[in-house]
Amino acid sequence: MLKRTLPLLLPLGLALFLSGCGLATHFGSPAGLQAALKPTKGNQASGLMTFRQQGNEVLIQGTFSGLTPGAHGLHIHEGGDCGGSAARNAGGHFNPTGARHGSPASPSHHLGDLPMLTAGQNGSARFQARMPGLTLDNAPTGIRGRTVIVTERPDDFTTQPTGNSGPAVSCGVIRPEP
């Protein structure tokens, strides 16, 4: 019986093996990106953010602690370095389209302009947003290797080019998840 079914099983096994290789490559790649935010000098704010591609959007989620209560600006920046005074090495807001700074709810804004982050009285905050136009790769709209910064004050979404949100209180580089 085995001699008769073996010729039938071999093509099926080969097909499953080959399709499995494609699945293994897909499942073996990182599911997303993350940024571990650390306080800048003289601050206590820290956090962890995750980034997942979902169609034409990136789902961004985060948890934060050590913030002063109230609203804080939150932005993706061009550079991949949190060094320098108040994380100045991170560069300007991520803006591959050359748009003006503004609210992410408006039609024209930097791709790195994120919704406001609001901390409770205990200094902790949760964040979730779906941001269209971003990707997790190294494409012009990709955020891999860039930085995320939490600022001292709220973003007014008007002042060019930074929203008058003050210096960075926390910064993290966006990297593949471990």
Residue pairs with C-beta under 8 A, 6 or more apart in sequence:
30 176
30 177
31 52
31 177
32 50
32 51
32 52
32 53
32 136
32 177
33 50
33 51
33 136
33 143
33 144
33 174
33 175
33 176
33 177
34 48
34 49
34 50
34 51
34 174
34 175
34 176
34 177
35 48
35 49
35 51
35 147
35 148
35 172
35 173
35 174
35 175
36 46
36 47
36 48
36 172
37 45
37 46
37 47
37 48
37 49
37 64
37 148
37 150
37 170
37 171
37 172
38 46
38 82
38 170
38 171
38 172
39 45
39 46
39 66
39 169
39 170
40 82
40 86
40 87
40 167
40 168
40 169
40 170
40 171
41 85
41 86
43 66
43 169
43 170
44 66
44 123
45 64
45 65
45 66
45 67
45 123
45 150
45 169
45 170
46 64
46 65
46 66
46 170
47 62
47 63
47 64
47 65
47 125
47 150
47 170
47 172
48 62
48 63
49 60
49 61
49 62
49 127
49 148
49 172
49 174
50 60
50 61
50 62
50 177
51 58
51 59
51 60
51 134
51 136
51 143
51 174
52 58
52 59
52 136
53 59
53 135
53 136
54 130
56 132
56 133
57 130
57 131
57 132
57 134
58 130
58 131
58 134
58 135
58 136
58 143
59 128
59 129
59 130
60 114
60 127
60 128
60 129
60 130
60 131
61 126
61 127
61 128
62 117
62 125
62 126
62 127
62 128
63 124
63 125
63 126
63 127
64 117
64 119
64 124
64 125
64 126
64 127
64 150
64 170
65 123
65 124
66 123
66 170
67 117
67 119
67 123
67 124
67 125
67 150
67 169
67 170
68 119
68 123
68 152
69 119
69 120
69 121
69 122
69 123
70 118
70 119
70 154
71 116
71 117
71 118
71 119
71 153
71 154
72 116
72 117
72 118
72 119
72 125
72 150
72 151
72 152
72 153
72 154
72 165
72 169
73 116
73 117
73 149
73 150
73 151
73 153
73 154
73 155
73 163
73 165
73 166
74 114
74 115
74 116
74 117
74 127
74 148
74 149
74 150
74 151
74 155
75 93
75 94
75 110
75 112
75 113
75 114
75 148
75 149
75 151
75 155
75 163
75 165
76 93
76 94
76 111
76 112
76 114
76 134
76 143
76 146
76 147
76 148
76 174
77 87
77 90
77 91
77 92
77 93
77 94
77 112
77 146
77 147
77 148
77 149
78 90
78 91
78 92
78 93
78 94
78 95
78 112
78 146
79 89
79 90
79 91
79 146
79 147
80 90
80 145
80 146
80 147
80 173
80 174
81 89
81 90
81 147
81 173
82 89
82 90
82 147
82 171
82 172
82 173
83 89
84 90
86 167
86 168
87 147
87 149
87 168
87 171
90 147
90 149
90 168
90 171
92 161
92 162
93 101
93 110
93 112
93 113
93 161
93 162
94 110
94 111
94 112
94 143
94 146
95 110
95 111
95 112
95 161
96 111
96 140
96 141
97 110
97 111
97 133
99 108
99 109
99 110
99 111
100 108
100 109
100 110
100 160
100 161
101 109
101 110
101 113
101 157
101 158
101 159
101 160
101 161
101 162
101 163
102 108
102 109
102 110
102 113
102 157
102 158
103 109
103 113
103 157
104 113
104 114
104 115
104 129
104 131
105 115
106 157
109 157
110 161
111 131
111 133
111 134
111 141
112 146
113 155
113 157
113 163
114 127
114 129
114 131
115 127
115 129
116 154
116 155
117 125
117 127
117 150
118 125
119 125
133 141
134 141
134 142
134 143
135 141
135 142
135 143
136 142
136 143
136 144
137 144
138 144
138 145
143 174
144 174
144 175
144 176
145 173
145 174
145 175
146 173
146 174
147 171
147 172
147 173
147 174
148 171
148 172
148 174
149 168
149 170
149 171
150 168
150 169
150 170
150 171
151 165
151 166
151 167
151 168
151 169
152 165
152 166
152 167
152 168
152 169
153 164
153 165
153 166
154 165
155 162
155 163
155 164
155 165
156 163
156 164
156 165
157 163
158 164
